[in-house]
Amino acid sequence: MRRILIIGASGGIGSAMTSALRGRGDEVVTLSRSADGFDITDDASVTEHLGTLQGPFDLVFVATGALEIDGAVPEKSVKSVTSQAMVDQFVLNALGPALVLRHAADLLPRDRVAMVAVLSARVGSVGDNRMGGWISYRSAKAAVNQIVHTTAIELARSHKHSICVALHPGTVATPFTEKYLGRHPAVPASEAAENLIRVMEGLTPEQTGGFFDWAGKEVPW
């Protein structure tokens, strides 16, 4: 039986991942703002909550994030950028995961394969950006990709069997995305969770530091 930590377990994907993994017989520990008062953007909160956990974990899955924060919608162009909206995006979508990854070495075992996976988004890809717009959210996700990649390099020095990756779940039908689906096909959170589990189960330490989509394909940086 694997021990798994889900951070952001009350969200659409986080809750679906929790259900799916428990259904497989894994022991799943969960943290969320609503249930535990866990604030991923606050140093003290992250240190307090992660410091009291009984590790190690075979998987740490970071499912936090938001497209809209305090009513600020994604910008249609760079002309719509505001300092507060961009700062808020970076704090939640980049700084938050970084504060968790700061504790990765203490949460993972050194003697076997273990993984940290952080939810990212394809729109954070610089190479795949052909439409513009959404600049604050895109930039924050590009930043978290760099944070994941850098952490993977450093983590491999002490945890040679570790896997640290960014994952794009596809377009998922959750309250997070419902205003932005339009004509884009979306899958239920339960299906997205199964897709991500399948991808994670197929990854190896040689792929640490990568950015993969829901089908297991590498996403360009």
Secondary structure, DSSP 8 states (H G I E B T S, - for coil): --EEEEESTTSHHHHHHHHHHHHTT-EEEEE-HHHH---TT-HHHHHHHHHTS----SEEEE----S-BTTB---SSGGG--HHHHHHHHIIIIIHHHHHHTTHHHHS-SSS-EEEEEE--GGG-STT--S---HHHHHHHHHHHHHHHHHHHHHHHH-TTEEEEEEE--SEESTTTGGG-TTS--EEHHHHHHHHHHHHHH--GGGTT-EEETTS-B---
